[in-house]
Amino acid sequence: MASSVAILNPDLFRRLVPLVMLYSGRLGTALIGLLILPVFSRQLGTEQFGAVAVILSMQALLVMLDLGLSVSVGRDVASLKNEQIFRARAMLVHAEKILVRLYGALMGVALLLNPWLDMPLNSATLLAVILLFGLVTHQNICQVALLARQDYVWAGAAQLVGVVSRHLLTLAGFHLIEATLDVFVWTQLLGAVLFAVSTRMRLLAKLPETSSEILLSSQPAARRLSMALLLQGVAGACVMQLDKPIVGALTGAAQTAPYYLATVLSLTPLTFLAGPMVQFFQPKLMAALSKDEVSLEARQLRFFLSSIVATAFVPGLLLWLAAGPVTELWLRGLPEQPLVAEYTRVIVVGATIGALGYVPHVLLVARQEYAFLASSSSLLTLMTLLATTWAAWRGDVRMVCYIYAVYHVTAAVVLWWRARTLDATLRRVLAPATPMALMACAGFAGACFLLQHLLH
């Protein structure tokens, strides 16, 4: 009887709805992506799908190269202080001007170079690709700000509807026109326009109006965005997205397709299961840190770490164990399936352990440790991409998978070390969480080792 009352508790229901909507958006996006990629691969063929993989990777790369605006705006909105909310709106307006100039310049350069570049796109479609990149980058900044404002319900629903609509438009285009790379680009662009406009309108409705005086006083600060934020964004974008173009350039499109599919599948538990937990707890932890409430910080951190273990380690272990059957069900007889399963088992181990880095990263962003984040991520990115280039030049894509597994683990270790040694407050907050994180790593590694021997 007591349990049924608890379930029907309106306060508990209100707390669960935002998290459920975040998961609905993330999981729906994951399922649509996992289901649609094999369809695209079949309809477009290996060569054209390899080009699609490069476009999607470059799109994700440029989304992360936002001059640190998503981090800055998200942190200001999460603080819930009126003057910082005004600044966030001013930065949004300024960011839109920067994006217009940046992507306008890219369009001009692309038109000039296109006659000399051996690309499978005509000039109009190439411009559409660049416009698609700009719209998705702008939409991501707005989405981060909405999540920081804790508008979880709308953000989750919009993410799901946006991804579904883009893919449905593409499938409709394939059916009604032709399954070509040009049709893929133009239908994706149409969906991106609708999604970006609706997200911006929602964000502006959630932020107070900015007077001209506030806007003008905020513009110099926006122009002087920390170089550390820029370097951090560039490093993170490069390390997570440039591996596909490098592999494609040095080994060919046929090798890129299975590697791209394996990275998508391997990062699914992090992106779509652990990701909503980061979005849910980050604003709460930042608010607690801004008020210097150590007991609240420690409690929120324990919940955060427990959720990461539950949403990353358990699914990661299951994916490692069932990589073969999962890829067979997913790819349904595609010739790349054995390679995708092999690569997935390598990458998912490092990515799962690396998920623990979410916890110290949130704390370091709250402490504005942008210089350290930039320097450490830049060094790790340089080492990882150099190693990736060497492995791809040798034609060893499996070695690239091992390199990225090591990268994920190393990044998490570096972040934990910095957070533990930064100041006394974070040391106290992390004291009970550190043994829990170590136990989770040991349990995951031990389970993989044991299952490996039992299976063989």
N, C-alpha and C positions, 0 to 999 in steps of 0.2 A: 504493500500500500504506500509506504514511504517513497519507494523508488518511482512509482507512477506519479506521485505528487511532484517529485523532483523533476521528472521529465516534462511535466506540464507547467512547471514554474515559468511564468512569463519572463522574468529577469534572465533565467538561464537560456531560454529560447532566444531572447534578443542578443545574448552574447554568442550563441552558436551560429546564428544566421549569417553574420559577416564571414566567419571562417568557412562555412559551408559554401557560400557564394564564391569565395576565393578559390576553393577547391573545384567547384563546378567549372569556373573559367579555365583554370589550369589543366584539370583532367580532361575537360572537353577539348581544349586545344591540343593536348597530347594525343588523345584518341583520334581526332580528325587528322592530325599530321601523320601519325603512324599508319592510318588506313589509306591516306591519300597518296603518300609518297610512292608506294609500289604501283599504284594506278598510273601516276605520272610517268614512272619509269617504263611501264609497258607501252603506254600510248606514245611517248616521245621517242623511245629507243635509247640505247646507251649513250650515243654521242650528244644528243640534245638534252638528255637528262643530266649528263655531266655538266653541260653549260648551265642548266637550272641550278645544280648544286653550287656552282661557283657564284651565281647571282644571289642565291639565298645566303651564302657565306659572306659575300661582300655587303649585303644588306645588313646582316647582323653586325658586321665590323663597323660600318658607318653609324649604326644606331648607337654603338658604344662610344664613338668618337664625337661626342657632343660638347666638347670643351669643359667637361665637368659640370654642365648646367643641370643635369638631372640630379646629381648628388647635392649640389648647392641648394636648388629649389626644394628638393625633397627634405633636406635637413631643416631649412627655414620653416617650411610648412609644418613639419612634425613638432617643432618647438611650441607651436600654438601661441606665439606672442604676436600681438597685433602689428607692431612695427616690422617684424620679420615677414609676416604674411603680406603686408604691403610691398615689401622688397621682393618677395617671390613673384608677385604679379608684375612688378616692373621688370624683373629679370626675364620673365616669360615673354613680354613684349620685345625686349631687347634681343632675346634669343631668336625670335622669329625674324628679326631684321638680319641677324648674322646668318641664319640658315638660308634666307633668300639670296643674300650676296654670295655665300659659299657655293650653293648648288647652281645658281645662275652662272657663276664663273666656271664651274665644272661642265655645264652644258656647252659653254663657248669653247672650252678646250677640247671637249669630245667632238664637236663639229669640225674643228680644225684638224684633228688627228685622225678622224675616222677614215678618210680616203687612204691613209697609209697603214692602217691597222687591219690585220686579217681577222675580222670579227664576224660571227654568224648573225649580226644584227644590222639592219639598215639604219640610216641616220635618225628617222623618226622614232623607231623602237628604242634606239640607244638613248635618246632624250627622255623617253618614257621611263626607262630603267632608272636614270638619274633622278627624275621627279619622284618616282616610287621610293627611292632611298631617302630623299628629303622629307617626304610626307611621313614615312614610318619613323624617322628620327624625331620629328616634331611631335608625333603622337606619343612616342615613348616618354618624352619629357612631361607631357601632360598626364600620362598614366601614372608615372612615378609620383607626381604631385598629388594626384587624387588619392593614391594609396597612403601617402604621408598624412593626408587630411582625414584618413580612416574612413573614406567613402568606399568601403569594401564591396558592398552589394552592387552598386552601379559598375564599379571597375571590373568585378568578376563577370558580371553579365555582359558588359560591353566587349570584354576580351573574347568571350566565347562566340558572341554574335558576329564580331568582326572577322575572326578567323574562319568561321563557317561560311559567312557570306563570300569572302574572297575565294575560297576553294570551290564553292558551288558555282560562282561566276566563271571560274576557270574551266570546270567540268562542262558547264553549259556551252562555253565557247568552243571547247573541243568537240562537243556533240553537234553543235549547230554550224560551226564554221570549219575548223580543221585543227587537228592536234599538232600544233607547231609551236616553236619558241616564241614567235611574235604574238600569237594569241594568248599564250601564258602571261607575257609581260603586260599586255593591255588590259586583260581582265583583272590581274592582280592590282594594277594601278587604279582601276575603277573602284574596287573594294577598298583600297587604301584611302582614297579621297573621302568616301562616305564615313569611314571609321575616324579619320583624323578630324573632320569637321565636327562630328558629334562629340568626340572627346574634348575638344577645345571648348565647345559651348558649355559642357558640363563643368569643366574646371573654372571657367570665368564666372559661372553662377555660384561656385563655392568660395570664391575669393572676393574680398571687399574691393570696391572701386578705388582706383589709384588716381590721386590728383596729379596735375601736371608738375607741381612742385616736388612731390615725392618721387615721381618718375624721373625728373631731371636730376635730383640729388642721388638717385640710385644708379643712374647710368654710368658715372665714373667707376663706381664699385664693380658694376657688371663688366666694364671694360678691363678692370684690373683683376679678373678672375685668376686665382692662384695657378701658376705654372705647374705646381704639383698636381692639381686636379686634372689638368690637361694631360700631363705625362701618365698619370694613373689610368685615365680613360684610354689613352692611346695604347699603353702596354697591355691592358686587359683585353682590348679589342683585337690587337694583333695576335696575341698568344692563342686566343680562342677561335680565331677565324682565318688567319693566314696559312694555317697548316693545309687547308684544302687546296687553295691556289698553288702552294708550293708542291704538294703531292701531284696535282694535276699537271703542272708545268714540267716536272722532272720524270714523271712515270706515265702520263697520259690519262685521258678521260676514263678509260676502262678501269684503271686502278683507283681513280677518285671516287667513283660511284659506290663500291662496297665500303670504302673507308668512311665516306660521308654518312652512309646509312648506319654504320656501326657507331659513329659518334652520336648521331641522333638518338639511337636506342640506348646507348650507355648513359647518356646524360638525362634521360627521361625521368628517373627517380628523383634526381636533384632538382631539375627545372620545374617539374610539375607536381611533385609531392612535397619536397622540402622547401621549394620556393615560396609557396603560400605561407608557410610558417615564418619565413624571414620577413615577408611583407606584413604579416600580422603582428609580430613581436617587435620589429625594429622601431616603429613610432612609440610604442609603449616604453621600451628600454631608454630611448632618447629622452622622453619626457621625464622618466624617473631619474636619469643622470643629471638632467638640467636642474632638478630640484634637490639633488644630492641626498636622496633617500636610499641609504645603503641596504636596509632590510628589504625594501621593495625591489631594488635592483637585483639582489641575490635571489629573491623568489621568482621574479620574472626570468632571470637567467637560467634557473633550474628547469622551469617549464620549457623554455626555449631549447635548451640542450636536449631534454628528454624528447621533445617533438622532432628534433633533427635526427636523433638516433632511431626513432620509430619510423620516420618517413623516408630516411635515406638508407640506413643500414639493413633493415629487414627487406625492403624491396630490392636493394642492391645484391644481397646474398641470394635471393630467389632468382634474380635475373642471371647472375653468374652460374647458378646451378642449372638453370633451364634455358641457357642461351640457344642451344640447338633447336629444341622444340619450338621456342618462341619465334625464332627467325624463320623456321619452316612454316609456321602458321601465318606469320606476318608477310613473308615474301612469296609464298605459294609457288614454289618451283622455279623461281628465278635462278639463273646459273650462279649469281654472286652469293647465294645463301650460305654456303660453307665458310667463305671468307668473312662474311659479316658476323657469323657466330663466333669465329675464332678471334676476330678483332674486338668484339664486344666483351668477351671474357677477360681480356687484358685491360681494357680501358676502365671497365666498371669497378674494378678493385681500387684503383687509384682515385677515381672520382668519388666513390663512396666514402673512403677515409678522408678525402679532401673536403667533404661536406662539413666537417667539424670546423673548418676555417670560417664558416659563416658567423659563428659566435664571436670570436675576437674581432672580426672585421666590423661588425656593428658597433662594438665598443670603441674601436679606434676611430671610426667615422664620427661618433658622438664626441670624442675628445679632439676632433679635428687634426688627427695625425696624418694629414695629407702628404707631408714631405716624406715620411717614412714609407707610407703606402706606395708613393710614386717611385721612390728609389728602389725598394725591394721588388716591386712588380716589374719595373723596367729591367733590372738585372736578371730576374728569372725569365722574363720574356726573351731577352737577348740570347741567353744560354739555351733555352728551349727551341727557339727558331733556328739557331745555328745547328743544333743537334738534329732537328727535323730535316733541314736542308741536306745535311750529310747523309742521313739514312735514306731520304728520298732519292738522292743522287745515286746511291748504291742500289736503288730499286727495292729496298727492304721496307715495305709499308708496315709490316708487323713490328719492326723496331720503332717506327714512329708511334705506334700504340703504346709501347713500353715507355717511351720518352714522355708521353703525355700523362701516363699513370704516375710516373715519378714526379712530374711537375705538380700535379694536384696535391700529392702528399707533402711535398716540400713547402708549397705555399701555405698550407695549413699549419705546419710546424713553425714557420717563421712568424706567422700572425699570432699564434699562441704565445710564443716567446716574448714578442714585443708587448702584448697586452699584459702579460704577467709581470713584466719588469718596468712598466711605464710609471705607475704611481701606486701609493699604498691603498687607495680606494679600490682600484681595479684588482689589485692583488687579493684583497679581502673578498671581493665579489667572486673572483674566479677560484678561490681556494677550494670550495667544495665541488666545483664543476670539473676541475682538472683530473682528479682520480676517476671520475665517471667517464670522461672522454677517453682516458687511457684504457679503462676496462672495455669500453666499446670497441676500440681499435684491436685490442688483444683478442676479444671474442670473435670479431669478424675474421681476422687473419687466421685464428685457430680453426674456425668453422670451415673456411676455404681449404686449409691444409688437410683437415680431416676428411672432408668430402672428396677432395682430389684423390686421396689414397683409397678411400672406399670405392669410388667409381672405377678405379683402375685395378 
